[in-house]
Amino acid sequence: MQTKAHENWGIFKNPFLNNTSYKSFYIATADHESKLKNAKDEELIFPFWERYSPLHEKFVNAYTKWEDAKSELKGATMRVDKKQDELNRAIGMWDVKIQTVFFHDTPEYQTILPYKRNPFQKGGRETRLAALNRLKEALNRYPSLTTVAIEVNTFYQSFLALRDQQQQLNRQLHDASEELRQTREKAADMMYRNLLGLLSVLGVDYKVAGFFDIGLVRKQYNKPIEETDEEDLVLDIQEPIDEGDIIVSE
């Protein structure tokens, strides 16, 4: 077990895990698995390939799932953003239609739009959805505004469905991120075990270095832990001013 006294002892730091991002680890694991596979006919090498290959495959699958989840969430977020922009214009048209029946200084208008257009054009998505829901319910009380009520309800249901899909994909990305983290830890641990095992079997020999992306390890080894290519691990799909939004972060 690693103790506090060993914290600065380099041998206890797994260079394949401590200082590599998911993208750089993808390169490292593909390189390691390929080199082991090419030499697996050698009796001494086969066990190392046999135990590492399944972990490599699981990481690759998890990485692909993670990338797909990011892309799907990005698309869903763009659709929600587009719908929100459409709301900015739609509320203006609805406001005009309402005022053709109830002028802005009438009690009816104040009941329907007490804060005028502000709740639909400011705030986070949950705030705007709540404002839409309230508006459609208020319009249902006035038969003369049935057409507007239908338009508002249709827009609300469409916006809500897009938002629900976005949040579902956000949760899927969270799950994919956790799976990726776990598969990388297991693969990186086994890669380090392979390094130590190959040194034990082959001795301190240049052949050992041939099974690893030494350039990547050397480049990363003395760097602080950074994963700059993972800042979008979970996309920020919310607006911070809306406390009702669900924010999933790592």
C-alpha positions as CSV (number, residue, x, y, z in Angstrom):
1,M,0.0,0.0,0.0
2,Q,1.3,3.4,-0.9
3,T,1.9,5.6,2.1
4,K,2.5,9.3,2.6
5,A,6.2,8.6,2.7
6,H,6.0,7.2,-0.9
7,E,4.0,10.1,-2.4
8,N,7.0,11.6,-4.2
9,W,8.5,8.2,-5.3
10,G,8.0,8.1,-9.0
11,I,7.6,4.3,-9.2
12,F,4.2,4.6,-7.5
13,K,2.9,7.1,-10.0
14,N,1.2,5.4,-12.9
15,P,2.3,7.5,-15.9
16,F,-0.5,6.0,-18.1
17,L,-3.2,7.3,-15.7
18,N,-1.9,10.2,-13.6
19,N,-1.0,12.6,-16.4
20,T,-2.9,11.5,-19.5
21,S,-6.2,12.7,-20.8
22,Y,-8.7,10.4,-22.4
23,K,-7.6,11.3,-25.9
24,S,-3.9,10.8,-25.2
25,F,-4.7,7.5,-23.3
26,Y,-6.6,6.3,-26.3
27,I,-3.4,6.7,-28.3
28,A,-1.4,5.0,-25.6
29,T,-3.7,2.0,-25.2
30,A,-4.1,1.5,-29.0
31,D,-0.3,1.6,-29.4
32,H,0.3,-0.8,-26.5
33,E,-2.3,-3.3,-27.5
34,S,-1.2,-3.3,-31.1
35,K,2.4,-3.9,-30.2
36,L,1.6,-6.7,-27.9
37,K,-0.7,-8.3,-30.5
38,N,2.1,-8.2,-33.1
39,A,4.3,-10.1,-30.7
40,K,1.7,-12.4,-29.1
41,D,3.1,-15.4,-30.9
42,E,6.1,-15.2,-28.6
43,E,5.5,-17.4,-25.5
44,L,6.6,-14.8,-23.0
45,I,4.5,-12.0,-24.6
46,F,1.2,-13.8,-25.1
47,P,0.0,-13.6,-21.5
48,F,0.5,-9.9,-21.4
49,W,-1.6,-9.4,-24.6
50,E,-4.2,-11.9,-23.5
51,R,-4.9,-10.0,-20.2
52,Y,-4.7,-6.5,-21.7
53,S,-6.7,-6.9,-24.9
54,P,-10.1,-7.2,-23.3
55,L,-9.5,-4.1,-21.1
56,H,-8.3,-2.2,-24.2
57,E,-11.5,-3.1,-26.1
58,K,-13.7,-2.1,-23.2
59,F,-12.0,1.3,-23.1
60,V,-12.3,1.8,-26.8
61,N,-16.0,1.0,-26.7
62,A,-16.6,3.3,-23.7
63,Y,-14.6,6.1,-25.5
64,T,-16.8,5.7,-28.6
65,K,-20.0,5.8,-26.5
66,W,-18.7,8.9,-24.7
67,E,-17.9,10.7,-27.9
68,D,-21.3,9.8,-29.4
69,A,-23.1,11.0,-26.2
70,K,-21.3,14.3,-26.4
71,S,-22.3,14.7,-30.0
72,E,-25.9,13.8,-29.3
73,L,-26.1,16.2,-26.4
74,K,-24.5,19.0,-28.4
75,G,-27.2,18.6,-31.1
76,A,-30.0,18.5,-28.6
77,T,-28.7,21.6,-26.9
78,M,-28.6,23.4,-30.3
79,R,-32.2,22.4,-30.9
80,V,-33.2,23.8,-27.4
81,D,-31.3,27.0,-28.0
82,K,-33.1,27.4,-31.4
83,K,-36.5,26.9,-29.8
84,Q,-35.6,29.4,-27.1
85,D,-34.7,31.9,-29.7
86,E,-38.0,31.2,-31.5
87,L,-39.8,32.0,-28.2
88,N,-38.3,35.4,-28.1
89,R,-40.1,36.2,-31.4
90,A,-43.3,34.2,-30.7
91,I,-44.2,36.0,-27.5
92,G,-44.2,39.2,-29.4
93,M,-46.7,37.9,-31.9
94,W,-48.9,36.4,-29.2
95,D,-48.7,39.7,-27.3
96,V,-50.0,41.6,-30.3
97,K,-52.8,39.0,-30.8
98,I,-53.9,39.3,-27.2
99,Q,-54.0,43.1,-27.4
100,T,-56.4,42.9,-30.4
101,V,-58.9,41.4,-27.9
102,F,-57.7,43.0,-24.6
103,F,-55.8,46.2,-24.6
104,H,-52.6,46.3,-22.4
105,D,-54.3,48.4,-19.6
106,T,-57.3,46.1,-19.1
107,P,-57.6,43.7,-16.2
108,E,-57.8,40.8,-18.6
109,Y,-54.5,41.6,-20.2
110,Q,-52.9,42.1,-16.8
111,T,-54.2,38.7,-15.8
112,I,-52.9,37.0,-18.9
113,L,-49.5,38.7,-19.1
114,P,-48.8,40.3,-15.7
115,Y,-45.1,40.8,-16.4
116,K,-45.6,41.4,-20.1
117,R,-42.9,39.7,-22.3
118,N,-40.1,39.6,-19.7
119,P,-40.5,36.0,-18.3
120,F,-40.4,34.7,-21.9
121,Q,-37.3,36.6,-22.9
122,K,-35.2,36.5,-19.7
123,G,-34.1,33.8,-17.4
124,G,-33.2,30.2,-17.8
125,R,-35.1,27.5,-19.7
126,E,-37.1,26.3,-16.8
127,T,-38.2,29.8,-16.0
128,R,-39.4,30.3,-19.6
129,L,-41.1,26.9,-19.7
130,A,-42.9,27.8,-16.5
131,A,-44.0,31.1,-18.0
132,L,-45.3,29.3,-21.1
133,N,-47.2,26.8,-19.0
134,R,-48.8,29.6,-17.0
135,L,-49.7,31.5,-20.2
136,K,-51.5,28.6,-21.8
137,E,-53.5,28.0,-18.7
138,A,-54.5,31.7,-18.5
139,L,-55.5,31.8,-22.2
140,N,-57.8,28.8,-21.7
141,R,-60.1,31.0,-19.6
142,Y,-60.9,33.2,-22.6
143,P,-62.8,31.6,-25.6
144,S,-62.0,34.7,-27.7
145,L,-58.3,33.7,-27.5
146,T,-58.7,30.0,-28.3
147,T,-56.5,30.3,-31.4
148,V,-53.6,31.9,-29.4
149,A,-54.1,29.3,-26.6
150,I,-53.6,26.5,-29.1
151,E,-50.5,28.1,-30.6
152,V,-49.0,28.6,-27.1
153,N,-49.8,25.0,-26.0
154,T,-48.3,23.6,-29.2
155,F,-45.2,25.6,-28.7
156,Y,-45.0,24.7,-25.0
157,Q,-45.3,21.0,-25.7
158,S,-42.6,21.1,-28.4
159,F,-40.2,23.1,-26.2
160,L,-40.8,20.8,-23.3
161,A,-40.2,17.7,-25.3
162,L,-36.9,19.1,-26.6
163,R,-35.8,20.1,-23.1
164,D,-36.7,16.6,-21.7
165,Q,-34.7,15.0,-24.5
166,Q,-31.7,17.3,-23.7
167,Q,-31.8,16.4,-20.0
168,Q,-32.1,12.7,-20.8
169,L,-29.0,12.9,-23.1
170,N,-27.2,14.9,-20.4
171,R,-27.8,12.0,-18.0
172,Q,-26.6,9.5,-20.6
173,L,-23.4,11.5,-21.0
174,H,-22.9,11.5,-17.3
175,D,-23.2,7.7,-17.3
176,A,-20.9,7.4,-20.3
177,S,-18.4,9.6,-18.6
178,E,-18.4,7.4,-15.5
179,E,-18.0,4.3,-17.6
180,L,-15.1,5.8,-19.5
181,R,-13.4,6.8,-16.3
182,Q,-13.7,3.3,-14.8
183,T,-12.5,1.5,-18.0
184,R,-9.5,3.9,-18.3
185,E,-8.5,3.2,-14.7
186,K,-8.6,-0.5,-15.2
187,A,-6.7,-0.4,-18.5
188,A,-4.1,2.0,-17.2
189,D,-3.6,-0.2,-14.2
190,M,-3.0,-3.2,-16.3
191,M,-0.8,-1.3,-18.7
192,Y,1.4,-0.3,-15.7
193,R,1.4,-4.0,-14.5
194,N,2.5,-5.0,-18.0
195,L,5.3,-2.5,-17.9
196,L,6.5,-3.9,-14.6
197,G,5.9,-7.5,-15.7
198,L,7.8,-7.1,-19.0
199,L,10.7,-5.6,-17.1
200,S,10.6,-8.7,-14.8
201,V,10.5,-11.1,-17.8
202,L,12.7,-9.4,-20.2
203,G,14.9,-7.5,-17.8
204,V,16.0,-3.9,-18.3
205,D,16.0,-4.2,-22.1
206,Y,15.2,-1.8,-24.9
207,K,12.6,-4.3,-26.1
208,V,10.4,-3.4,-23.2
209,A,10.2,0.2,-24.3
210,G,9.0,-1.0,-27.7
211,F,5.7,-2.1,-26.2
212,F,4.8,1.4,-25.0
213,D,4.4,4.9,-26.4
214,I,7.5,6.1,-24.5
215,G,7.3,9.5,-26.1
216,L,3.9,10.1,-24.6
217,V,4.9,8.8,-21.2
218,R,8.1,10.9,-21.1
219,K,6.1,14.0,-22.3
220,Q,3.4,13.5,-19.6
221,Y,5.4,12.2,-16.7
222,N,6.5,15.5,-15.1
223,K,3.5,17.5,-16.0
224,P,0.7,18.4,-13.5
225,I,-2.5,16.5,-14.1
226,E,-4.2,18.2,-16.9
227,E,-7.0,17.0,-19.2
228,T,-7.4,20.1,-21.3
229,D,-9.1,18.1,-24.1
230,E,-11.8,17.0,-21.6
231,E,-13.3,20.4,-20.6
232,D,-16.4,19.3,-22.5
233,L,-16.7,16.0,-20.7
234,V,-20.2,17.1,-19.7
235,L,-21.5,20.0,-21.8
236,D,-22.8,23.0,-19.9
237,I,-26.3,22.9,-21.2
238,Q,-27.7,25.3,-18.6
239,E,-27.9,29.0,-17.9
240,P,-26.5,29.7,-14.4
241,I,-29.1,32.3,-13.6
242,D,-31.8,29.7,-13.5
243,E,-31.5,27.7,-10.3
244,G,-34.2,25.3,-11.4
245,D,-32.0,23.8,-14.1
246,I,-30.2,20.5,-13.6
247,I,-26.5,20.8,-13.9
248,V,-24.5,17.6,-14.2
249,S,-20.8,18.0,-13.6
250,E,-17.8,15.9,-12.9
